[in-house]
């Protein structure tokens, strides 16, 4: 850690992927996914009525109540954030790339309310090659960083592959009987 900053001047944002809740209405989920896939290939392929319905479903999904039963990914992400805060002593916020709130941008804005000098953003997506960690998360950071040029926002990713392998290897070895 930079010795010129104290922990009160630093915040952490954990960028998670996000997952739909398992109890979300299936017909709405199917419609949303169908539109989502179409738009990935051609952003202009849907009409205004379809877009409005898909946006309403996405809003409903993102704001759906989350529990360990209907979205263990969400609750695990929150727990990881709490544990990062415990390990580092630095206030940590959790944001999600898609399917649930708060968004990564929302988490950054919450962190900014505490007037940090520096925000470190990281993710649980540990391997290179994914669009979320390589494109979406940096875009979310840039969107906020442009509005707050006095705060340094640093994306601490990618991870060293040797560190990832060591983490996984240690986990395996703890379970060897």
BELBEL-V721846 format. One line per field, one symbol per residue. psi: psi as a letter, one per 20 degrees, with the letter a starting at -180 (. if undefined). Layout:
psi=???
//
This chain:
psi=qpiiprhhiqqppoorgqqqqhjqphhhgggghggggghhhoijiqrhgggggghgggggghjppprhgimhgghgggggghhgggghjpppqpqqhrirqqrggggghgghhjlrhpppprqioiqqiqhghhggghggghgghhimiipoopomqrqphhgghgggghgghhjp.
//
